């Protein structure tokens, strides 16, 4: 690999990732991406949700696994540890979650091919940036034993990541179960973090990437976290508004969108 050209490409795509954050946040203040409960006509042909999730998330596995061994830090313990957390999330999101949708007794709303294509393109870009950052461009402690602040970062960040993934997965399970109980319709989620926010599944995913950012302590991870919030924050607000419009006063007004008591 020509690392001089690769570094230029990496820096350009990292900058692109940062620029995508406001470019995503601003439009989503006025419209919601047309999938799930927000699906509406006018966005072209669709494909089944399980297939869409598998295809559009797939670069996070195959591209990352291809690129990671090419980096100078491919054997560094912290690089490998952060890489394993990344793969843990995306193995679930790319394989297990779509399989759960496929096996559900009630079908999930299809996804417009256009939306799936946009998501695929983003994941292609982000997988490249994160894989190259993790294995080649990140700054890792070179002395052993590592300073205490490095260990503190690892412990705190991993705890946040694991908690977030647990909340994300358990909340998705609740939503799928409610859809089955409502025979393909919708019911108000109750209990747990649903009493505080409308979208604890999004809250959990945001926590995952916040924790991962603390572990890796890299500009690439921070860019990913900021973009994730720019994408999921407005989506959560749109979901909260949808619930309020559909269920009226029955839906608890005290619930925030994605951050308890704040947002």
C-alpha positions as CSV (number, residue, x, y, z in Angstrom):
1,X,0.0,0.0,0.0
2,X,1.2,3.5,-0.9
3,X,0.9,5.1,2.6
4,X,1.6,8.6,1.4
5,X,-1.5,8.4,-0.8
6,X,-3.4,6.6,1.8
7,X,-2.7,9.3,4.4
8,X,-4.0,11.9,2.0
9,X,-7.2,9.9,1.4
10,X,-7.6,9.2,5.1
11,X,-7.4,12.9,6.0
12,X,-9.8,13.8,3.2
13,X,-12.4,11.2,4.3
14,X,-12.0,12.1,8.0
15,X,-12.7,15.8,7.1
16,X,-15.7,14.6,5.0
17,X,-17.0,12.7,8.1
18,X,-16.8,15.9,10.2
19,X,-18.5,17.9,7.4
20,X,-21.3,15.3,7.1
21,X,-22.4,16.0,10.7
22,X,-23.9,19.5,10.1
23,X,-25.0,18.5,6.6
24,X,-27.0,15.7,8.1
25,X,-28.2,17.5,11.2
26,X,-29.7,20.5,9.4
27,X,-32.0,18.7,6.9
28,X,-33.3,16.3,9.6
29,X,-34.6,19.3,11.6
30,X,-37.3,19.6,8.9
31,X,-37.8,16.1,7.5
32,X,-37.5,12.5,8.8
33,X,-35.8,9.7,6.8
34,X,-38.6,7.6,5.2
35,X,-38.2,4.2,6.9
36,X,-39.9,2.4,9.8
37,X,-42.8,4.3,11.1
38,X,-42.0,7.3,8.9
39,X,-42.2,5.4,5.7
40,X,-44.1,7.3,3.0
41,X,-44.6,7.2,-0.7
42,X,-42.5,9.1,-3.2
43,X,-39.1,7.6,-2.3
44,X,-38.9,5.0,-5.0
45,X,-38.8,1.2,-4.8
46,X,-38.2,-0.6,-1.5
47,X,-36.6,-3.8,-0.3
48,X,-37.4,-5.8,2.8
49,X,-36.0,-4.4,6.0
50,X,-33.9,-7.4,7.0
51,X,-32.2,-7.4,3.6
52,X,-31.7,-3.6,3.7
53,X,-30.1,-3.7,7.1
54,X,-27.8,-6.6,6.1
55,X,-26.7,-4.9,2.9
56,X,-26.3,-1.3,4.1
57,X,-24.4,-2.3,7.3
58,X,-22.2,-4.9,5.6
59,X,-19.1,-2.7,4.8
60,X,-18.6,-2.3,8.6
61,X,-17.6,-5.9,8.6
62,X,-16.0,-6.9,5.3
63,X,-14.2,-3.6,4.6
64,X,-13.0,-3.2,8.2
65,X,-11.7,-6.8,8.4
66,X,-9.9,-6.3,5.1
67,X,-8.2,-3.0,6.0
68,X,-7.3,-3.6,9.7
69,X,-4.4,-6.1,9.1
70,X,-2.7,-3.5,6.8
71,X,-2.0,-1.1,9.6
72,X,1.3,-0.7,11.5
73,X,-0.6,-1.1,14.8
74,X,-2.6,-4.2,13.8
75,X,-1.0,-6.1,16.7
76,X,-1.2,-3.4,19.4
77,X,-3.3,-4.6,22.3
78,X,-5.4,-1.4,22.5
79,X,-6.0,-1.4,18.8
80,X,-7.1,-5.0,18.9
81,X,-9.3,-4.3,21.9
82,X,-11.1,-1.3,20.3
83,X,-11.4,-3.3,17.0
84,X,-13.1,-6.1,18.9
85,X,-15.7,-3.7,20.4
86,X,-16.4,-2.3,16.9
87,X,-16.9,-5.8,15.5
88,X,-19.0,-6.8,18.4
89,X,-21.5,-4.0,17.7
90,X,-21.6,-4.5,13.9
91,X,-21.8,-8.3,14.0
92,X,-25.0,-7.7,15.9
93,X,-26.2,-4.9,13.7
94,X,-25.3,-6.6,10.4
95,X,-26.2,-10.2,11.1
96,X,-28.1,-10.8,14.3
97,X,-30.5,-7.8,14.1
98,X,-31.6,-8.4,10.5
99,X,-32.0,-12.1,11.3
100,X,-34.3,-11.2,14.2
101,X,-36.3,-9.0,11.9
102,X,-36.6,-11.8,9.4
103,X,-37.8,-14.3,12.0
104,X,-40.3,-11.9,13.5
105,X,-43.9,-13.0,13.1
106,X,-44.9,-9.5,11.9
107,X,-43.0,-7.9,9.0
108,X,-41.2,-4.7,9.4
109,X,-41.8,-1.8,7.1
110,X,-39.6,-2.0,4.0
111,X,-36.7,0.4,3.3
112,X,-36.5,2.6,0.2
113,X,-33.5,1.5,-1.9
114,X,-32.4,5.1,-2.0
115,X,-32.1,5.3,1.8
116,X,-30.3,2.0,1.9
117,X,-27.9,3.2,-0.7
118,X,-27.1,6.4,1.3
119,X,-26.5,4.3,4.4
120,X,-24.3,1.9,2.5
121,X,-22.2,4.8,1.2
122,X,-21.8,6.3,4.7
123,X,-20.8,2.9,6.2
124,X,-18.3,2.4,3.4
125,X,-16.7,5.8,4.2
126,X,-16.9,5.4,7.9
127,X,-15.6,1.8,7.9
128,X,-12.5,3.0,6.0
129,X,-11.9,5.9,8.3
130,X,-12.3,3.8,11.5
131,X,-10.3,0.8,10.3
132,X,-7.4,3.0,9.1
133,X,-7.5,5.1,12.3
134,X,-7.6,2.0,14.6
135,X,-4.8,0.1,12.9
136,X,-2.5,2.8,11.5
137,X,-3.1,6.5,12.3
138,X,-4.2,6.5,16.0
139,X,-1.7,7.4,18.8
140,X,-1.2,4.5,21.2
141,X,0.9,4.4,24.4
142,X,4.3,3.0,23.5
143,X,5.6,2.4,27.0
144,X,4.7,-0.4,29.3
145,X,3.1,-0.3,31.8
146,X,0.6,2.1,30.3
147,X,-0.1,5.3,32.3
148,X,-3.0,5.2,34.7
149,X,-5.0,7.7,32.5
150,X,-4.9,5.2,29.6
151,X,-6.3,2.5,31.9
152,X,-8.9,4.8,33.2
153,X,-10.0,5.6,29.6
154,X,-10.2,1.9,28.7
155,X,-12.2,1.0,31.8
156,X,-14.6,3.9,31.7
157,X,-15.1,3.8,28.0
158,X,-15.7,0.1,27.9
159,X,-18.2,0.3,30.7
160,X,-20.1,3.0,28.8
161,X,-20.0,0.9,25.6
162,X,-21.2,-2.3,27.2
163,X,-24.0,-0.5,29.0
164,X,-25.0,1.2,25.8
165,X,-25.0,-2.0,23.8
166,X,-27.1,-3.7,26.5
167,X,-29.7,-0.9,26.4
168,X,-29.7,-0.8,22.6
169,X,-30.3,-4.5,22.2
170,X,-32.9,-4.8,25.0
171,X,-34.8,-1.8,23.7
172,X,-34.9,-3.2,20.2
173,X,-36.3,-6.5,21.6
174,X,-39.0,-4.6,23.4
175,X,-40.0,-2.7,20.2
176,X,-40.1,-5.9,18.2
177,X,-42.2,-7.7,20.8
178,X,-44.7,-4.8,21.0
179,X,-45.0,-4.9,17.2
180,X,-45.9,-8.5,17.3
181,X,-48.4,-7.9,20.1
182,X,-50.0,-5.1,18.2
183,X,-50.3,-7.4,15.1
184,X,-48.0,-5.2,13.0
185,X,-49.2,-2.0,14.5
186,X,-47.8,0.1,17.3
187,X,-48.3,0.3,21.1
188,X,-46.8,2.7,23.6
189,X,-43.6,1.2,25.0
190,X,-43.6,1.0,28.8
191,X,-41.0,0.3,31.5
192,X,-37.3,0.7,31.9
193,X,-35.6,3.5,30.0
194,X,-38.8,3.9,27.9
195,X,-40.2,5.8,30.9
196,X,-37.6,8.5,30.4
197,X,-37.0,8.7,26.7
198,X,-38.9,7.8,23.6
199,X,-35.9,6.0,21.9
200,X,-33.7,4.2,24.5
201,X,-32.4,2.1,21.6
202,X,-30.9,5.2,20.1
203,X,-29.7,6.4,23.5
204,X,-27.9,3.0,23.9
205,X,-26.2,3.3,20.5
206,X,-25.1,6.9,21.2
207,X,-23.6,5.6,24.5
208,X,-21.8,2.8,22.7
209,X,-20.0,5.2,20.4
210,X,-19.4,7.7,23.2
211,X,-17.7,4.9,25.2
212,X,-15.8,3.8,22.1
213,X,-14.5,7.3,21.6
214,X,-13.2,7.4,25.1
215,X,-11.4,4.1,24.6
216,X,-9.8,5.0,21.3
217,X,-9.4,8.7,22.0
218,X,-9.1,9.5,18.3
219,X,-10.4,12.2,15.9
220,X,-12.0,9.5,13.8
221,X,-14.0,8.0,16.7
222,X,-15.1,11.5,17.8
223,X,-16.3,12.3,14.2
224,X,-18.3,9.1,14.2
225,X,-19.9,9.8,17.5
226,X,-20.9,13.4,16.4
227,X,-22.3,12.1,13.2
228,X,-24.3,9.4,15.0
229,X,-25.9,12.1,17.3
230,X,-26.6,14.3,14.2
231,X,-28.4,11.3,12.7
232,X,-30.2,9.7,15.6
233,X,-31.0,12.8,17.7
234,X,-33.4,14.3,15.2
235,X,-34.7,10.8,14.4
236,X,-35.5,10.4,18.1
237,X,-37.3,13.7,18.2
238,X,-39.3,12.8,15.1
239,X,-40.3,9.5,16.8
240,X,-41.4,11.3,19.9
241,X,-43.5,13.7,17.9
242,X,-45.0,10.7,16.0
243,X,-46.0,9.0,19.2
244,X,-47.5,12.2,20.6
245,X,-49.6,12.7,17.4
246,X,-50.7,9.1,17.3
247,X,-51.6,8.5,21.0
248,X,-52.3,12.0,22.1
249,X,-52.5,12.6,25.9
250,X,-52.1,8.9,26.5
251,X,-48.4,9.2,25.6
252,X,-46.4,10.5,28.6
253,X,-45.4,14.2,27.9
254,X,-42.5,14.0,30.3
255,X,-40.5,11.6,28.1
256,X,-37.7,13.2,26.3
257,X,-36.5,12.1,22.9
258,X,-33.1,10.4,23.5
259,X,-31.3,12.0,26.5
260,X,-33.1,11.8,29.8
261,X,-34.3,15.1,31.2
262,X,-32.4,17.0,28.5
263,X,-33.3,16.3,24.8
